[in-house]
Amino acid sequence: MYSVPSEKTDVELSVGVSSNSIIYRYSYEWLFDLMAEENIRYLQLGTFFEMYFLPDEYFLRLKEKANERGIVISSIFSTFRELGGFLSEDPDLHKVTEENYRRLIDVAALLGSASAGSSMGALMRDRLDYREQAISSYTASMKELLHYAHQRGLQWLTAEPMSCYAEPPCTSKEVAMIGEELSGYHHAHEFTTANFGYCGDISHGWADENEQIVEDNLTYFVGSLPYLYEFHFKNTDRIYNQTFGFEPENLERGIIDIRKIRELLIKNRRRLLHKKIIGYLEHPGPKLGRDYTDVKLARMLRESLRHIKHEYL
């Protein structure tokens, strides 16, 4: 079971997997087989550095391999904060980011994905005085990309609320401000733009430099719901420092209660713009590139997915 309509509601809750944990570790065929065995249908493809330069044929082959196993590549999302140049004062970084973001949209179209997205990026800690202008630069660029995404057949572009002041948005207030501007732009140009929404993360909250919680992860997540398109399942500690999965050895040290996430979505269902919500397990996996760690990934993914499905569906 990978998708269920929630009882007595019009909200459909589904579980998927982000491919981030296998990048430079296992093949996509390996992940597709694991997903099929665990009855998980939806994949969020994480970016990798070669993606922006590969020919179209590579992605058409990838889509075919997924479809052969009953897997839908439903979303594509940045992995490495590599599309953060819209926040930069440097015009060269801005230009390259725009070119690469357009290629990201092209790849999503080739894969038949409904959405493409990225975190907004990071401001340099010594240039935080530029933050307001940086956010304005981002929204102006996204408005142009919403038109391009529509032309390429995508339904949504997404951004991820983050966990620190240097990576906007980092509060419910900022989530609403940016969400209102970009979703409002879509509604004003409904027939020529894709929609804008958030790829949320249930492990993201904001702790300041003194490790004091400014906004907890649940309040932050609820604040994103009017603009939520999809989200990430991750476990974390009390100050959002480390992220990990939902294996038995990690459940006790983690703060994320999957059943509570389900309850929040159902309770706030009237606030949801999008009624079919896919939550993707974004597992960081064990340390990359060790013979004694890489072999642990399959168990981690399986145990985390089984826990999520038991508590969420």
Number of C-alpha atoms within 10 A of each C-alpha: 12 16 20 14 14 15 9 7 12 13 19 17 20 22 26 28 27 25 25 22 23 20 15 10 14 15 11 16 13 11 20 25 16 16 22 15 11 17 17 23 23 26 25 27 23 22 20 14 11 7 15 16 9 12 10 12 10 12 18 15 13 15 18 14 15 23 14 10 16 16 21 21 23 19 26 27 25 24 20 15 15 18 24 22 24 27 28 23 15 10 11 11 15 19 13 14 20 20 12 16 23 18 16 23 27 20 23 26 20 19 23 18 23 19 28 28 25 25 23 27 23 23 23 14 10 8 11 13 11 14 19 11 12 21 21 14 17 19 19 14 16 22 19 12 19 26 19 18 28 19 15 17 19 23 17 21 27 26 25 28 27 24 25 18 18 17 22 25 24 22 25 17 13 16 25 17 12 21 23 16 14 21 20 14 19 19 14 11 15 14 10 15 26 28 25 28 28 24 25 25 26 23 28 27 27 21 21 13 9 6 12 10 15 13 17 18 25 17 13 25 24 19 18 26 24 20 25 25 26 23 21 23 27 24 29 23 16 17 19 20 13 13 17 22 27 28 19 12 9 16 17 11 14 20 16 22 15 20 14 13 18 15 12 14 20 20 11 12 17 15 17 19 13 17 18 17 18 25 26 24 27 24 25 21 19 17 13 16 11 10 9 10 12 17 14 13 20 16 11 19 25 17 16 24 27 14 17 21 18 12 14 21 18
